[in-house]
Amino acid sequence: MRNIILEHRDSVINTYGRFSIPELCCLMKRFNLLITVDSFSMHAASAVGTPIIAIFSAANDPKR
């Protein structure tokens, strides 16, 4: 994920730990796309109508 942020730093916002839940929901309404894992942010973005790409994993084993 860090490489994506570095390569697209003009259009990517890393919001990790920066906003309250209501603030994050308001911000996500303005996103063109949210790339996230199966998490609260995925569900919140869906609720406010933001297109999402969600990354799911059956296990925490990086080799898989």
C-alpha angles and dihedrals in degrees: 000000000000091000091054090052093048094047094048102031092142093060105027124085118195103206098176108148095343104105141044116243095261091046092049092050091051091048093048090057086070097049120110089206138355120211110196146136125257096292146114091285091059092054094042092051090050090050092055093044100254116149111244142196107203123195113212128189130189092208141013091239107119090205090068 
